[in-house]
Structure formats: C-alpha cells, structure tokens
Amino acid sequence: MTNIVLTCYILQKFLHVVDNDESLLDKMDRELIEQHDNTRNTQQNKYANRLDCNIRDQIVNHMSADYENK
C-alpha cells in the first residue's frame, strides 16, 4: 500500500513538472464530486468533499515533508 501512495505522489510531482496546468487536478476533483453526488445528499456531499480535500492535502504535505527530509 505504501508503494501505491508513493507512486501516486511521484506521478503527481512529475505531472506538475511536465504540465503545470491545474486542469488535471480540477478534473479529478469534479469527478470525485460527481461520484459523491450519486451516493450522498448535498449537505453530506459538501462535508465529505471538504474532508476528502483536507485528507488529500494532509497526505501530500506529510509525504512531501518525508521526501524532503530524506
């Protein structure tokens, strides 16, 4: 599992170097919102999306700090 997360992190950093366009992340966020819309009501969806974004940001920050400290 660790290798999967690390691979995703490396791919994300690679994409930022190769194509610094934020449209890919925006597209991913829109797809996540659409998936959540199908399974949750609107209020739950807003909370879940904020929670998902916070968790994603925490993971990225933690992995980035770990990577920089090595």
N, C-alpha and C positions, 0 to 999 in steps of 0.2 A: 504494500500500500504506500509506503514511504516513497518508493521509486516512481510510482504513478504521480504523486503530488509533486515531487521534484521535477519530473519530466514536464508536467504542465507548467510549472514555474519557469523552467528553462525555455520552453516554447513561447510563453508569453513574453519573456525578455527578448527572445530572438525576433518575434514579430514587431516589437517596439523598435528594434534596431533596423530591421528590414523595411518595415512600413509603419511609420509613426502615426498613422491615421487611427483615430479612436473609433472609427465606424465599426470595426470588428467587435470591440467590447460592447458598444451600444447595441449592435445586432444581437449579441448573446444575451444582454440584459432584457431586450424586448422579447426574445424567445422564452426566457425564464418567466417573465411576467405573463405571457400568453399561456404557458403551461399551468401556472398558478391560478390564472383566471378560470381555467376549466375545472379546477378541483376545490377552490375556496371561494367564499363570498368576498365582496370588495374590501370590507374593513380588515378581515383576516389577511387578505392578499397584500394590502399596503404594509401591514405589520411584518408579514413574512418576508416581503421583498426588502424592507429595511434591514431586517435581521440577516437575510442572506448576504446583502451587500456588506454589512458590518463584519460578518464572519469571513467573507472573502477577503476583505481589506486586512483583517487581523492575520489571516493566514499568510497573505502576501508580505505584510510587514515583518512577521516573525521569520519567514523564510529568507527574506532579504537581509535581515539583521544576522541570521545564522550564516548566510552565504558570505557576507562582508567580513565576518569575524574569523573566517577560516583562512 
